[in-house]
Structures are given as C-alpha cells and as structure tokens.
Amino acid sequence: MHCDRARESRVSEQMKNERPPTNRRKASPQKMASRAGTAVGAIVLVCVLALLLFPDPLVNWFIKPRITKAFAEAYPAYSIRLSAMNFSVFKNRFGFDFVELRATDGTFSSNIGPFSVSGISWMHLLWGGSLAPNDFAKSEVIVHGIVLTFPPSHYELRCKRLSVSARDSEMVVEAVKLQPLGDDEQFFARSKFRNNRLRLLVPQARVMGLACLELLHGKNYRARSVQIDDASLDILLNQDKPDSRDTSGFLMPNEILSSIKGTLQVDRLSITNGQLKYAERFAVGAKPAIVTFDSMQVSAEGIANHGPRGAALVIHAQTKFVKAGMMKLNLTIPVASRECSFQYSGSLSGMDLRALNSFLEVSDHIRIKSGVLKEATYEINVVSGRASGTVRGVYRDLTLAAIDNEAGSEKGLSNAITSFIANALTIRRSNMPGSMKIGVVNYTRVRDDPFFQYEWFALRTGVRNVLGL
C-alpha cells in the first residue's frame, strides 16, 4: 500500500509538471520599443548603406522627380529636362551632366553643361517635403557651358563658368559673351530698318554681398557691389537702312530699371580697363566710321528701380578717346523717372584733332589736315528724349580737306573746291578765348537710338555747331 501511494504521488507530480502554465508573463512595453527600435535602426542602416553604395539610382528615383515637379510648380512658363542625376553623400553634392530649359512660348531656350549643387538641406525630400529657399542657405552652385538663345532678338549669350555661393553671398561669372546669331550681314538682313549690332565680352564679373535667398524668391535683387574687369563692347549701326520710327527700340536705363518687377538695389558698380568701339556703316560691306574709347574706368552708385523723389543713379567715367585725348563723363539719371530724362557733362583734354579722321573720313567725307584741341567741355540736359545744352571747345589751326567717297582721295576739282569753301567760308579754323563760339546741342531721340549712341549723337550736334558744319 505504501508503494501504491508513492506511485500515485509521482504520477500526480509528473502531470502537474506537464500542465501548460496559465499565468505566463507578457512582454513589457520597454522590450517591445527596444525591438521596434532595433528594426527601424536596421532599416535605416540598410538605407544608409544603400545610399552610400548606390546613391545615383536612389536620387534619380526619389529626388530628381521632386526637383522637376518643384520647378514646374514655381515656373509654369518654362519646361526643364534633366540628365541622369549623380550624388555624393560625403560631399553633399548632386549634379547633372546637362540641363535644358525652354520657354513654352519659344522666346527663350538654354543648354547648360555640367551642373552641380552642394550644401542643400534635402533629407526632408525623402519624406514627401519640397524645396524651399531656406534649404539653400549654405549651398553652392557651379555651372559650366551656359548657352542662352533669344530667337526674337537674334542674340545668344554664352558663359564659360558661373558660381554662386549662398554661404559667402557671392556670384562669379567667367567668359561672358553676347553676340548675334550669325555674322553682321545675316543679322542686318533680318530687318528692313536700321538696327544696332552689339557684341559684348566680359572676361570676369564678381557680385559681392548678394542676397541669394531673396533672389530665389524672385522679388528682390540686392547686392553690395559688382566688379567687372576688362570688358569690351562693340556697336555697329547700319546707316544704309531707314529708321523704323516705330514704338519699339532700345530702352533707356530708367526704362529698364522701371520695368523690373520687385526691388533692385546695387550699392556700387565698378568697371576697370573697359573698351568700347562705336561704328557706323553706310553701305553693305563698306568700311565703317569708327570711334574708340579705351582704358575705361567707370563707377556707378545708387543703382535701383525704386527710390524717393530726387534719388538718382550717378555714374563717373573716364576713358582714352580715339587713343588721343582723355575724356571724362558725369551722368545723373533720376531713379523715379519713367521718361528718357537725365543730365550729363564732362570734358576732353588736349589732343591732335587728326585722330578723328577714322570717323569723319567715312561719315562726312572730310579729312582733318591739321588742328590742335586745347580743351573741351560739355553740359547736356535731356528731358523726355530731347537733348539741349552747350559745348565749349578751345582749338586752333583747323584745316579740312574734302575726299572722294570711295577712294578717300583729296584730288579732283570738286574736292578742291569743297575744301576751299569749307576752310575759307564755313568752318571756324580757330576758336580761342576772346572770340569763342559756344556750340548749341539740339537733338531729339529716335526709338532706334540705344543709350550710348543717343549720348554721342546729342554731343555731336554741339561739336558740329562749334565747327560750323
């Protein structure tokens, strides 16, 4: 009996041990959070490794479509096409081999070579965010091989390199070239009216104190200073065609400033060692009349499109005129004015007047045989496109000769008679104190006159008046 009881006790104990527990402890919230954190960390680690090892496929899948979408929403008047995107995680820099940008109305197109942007806060794009101006606060943009085409005006703009640093508030452009689409004859053949052909070359320009984030908003354009070195401008006017006298044409500086939407403000602009060549041609393929301005030093202050009454853009310049005399210019343009109104004055140092033959022989078929300028000054006021003022020139021993239109020869009876009449009866051979004539400026702008040409034409009327031409 004792054995039976012991056996029953062992069986009961064994059944008790085999019975499943009914009070097992549930996992704690801390353990569940730990396991979830481990899972998320593993996912993040996998994403980081994928981004490090295979960045380009990921950014082309996630980032590139969002950039295209953000651009389309911000600039609906333009279309953009991007090449495959490349990305460096360690440098936080992405780029494209090329970018194509076009206006939907066909008035503008551009092709851009290698393009890179670094320093952008972009992580929020992975979670559905969009780019905002503040994301570019530490960014740097470097662009190569920019080509902008403007079919309506038949011009193109090229730039070898452009860099913009939001961190440093600076922009640098290198090898900028503005030129027509084709040669001079092709350019002039597109219109039956008179036109100006421009060629501009700027080896380097630097903008400092640039408000980059405001620029991204597209409403404010502010900079502390702009420095341009060794720029050259070549202007050719085809006088062989009639003036269109329509309502289109080149805008004056105040018209350009007033047409800018938003706020423009540049405290100072400096141009060092600039060059300007102005020419007029009077027949297709003919030699043009030329005046040159070398070693130009220009400073401008108060560049703005809005300002209180009396605010003005002030420009001071000096240049070597036709490689012979030093010319100085002071120009004041009211900021608030929408009309073609401004004032300019200046002086010209002593020079040999024969240096003007590069222009006069072609434009007027006159050659200066002799003449010495002592000094000249001018003061001109422009109101609503009408220039008036005075020119004072002190010179002596001026002698002219009429020349043949094509050969440039002084020989021939008609040339001799014309020269005699000009020297004996028409021109003032000397204009010295005591018997000095003051030239009167009287010129009204036509719509085809760009700003510099208009200044030159107005001044020329006063010079001709002094000479008696």
Buried (B, 14 or more C-beta within 10 A) or exposed (E): EEEEEEEEEEEEEEEEEEEEEEEEEEEEEEEEEEEEEEEEEEEEEEEEEEBEEEBBEBBBEBBBEBBBEBBEEEEEEBBBEBBEBBBEEEEBBBBBEBBEBBBEEEEBBBBBBBBBBBBBBBEEBBEEEEBEBEBBEEBBBBBBBBEBBBEEEBBBBBBBBBBBBBEEBBBBBBBBBBBBBEEBEEBBEEEEBBBBBBBBBBBBBBBBBBBBBBBBEEEBBBBBBBBBBEBBBBBBBBBBBEBBEEEEBBBBBBBEBBEEEBBBBBBBBBBBEBBBBBBBBBEEEEBBBBBBBBEBBBBBBBBBBBBEEEEBBEBBBBBBBBEBBBBBBBBBBBBBBEBBBBBBBBBBBBBBBBBBBBBBBBBBBBBBBBBBBBBBBBBBBBEEBBBBBBBBBBBBEBBBBBBEEEEEEBEEEEBEEBBEEBBEEBBBBBBEEEEEBEBBBEBBBBBBBBBBBBBBBBBBBBBBBBBBB
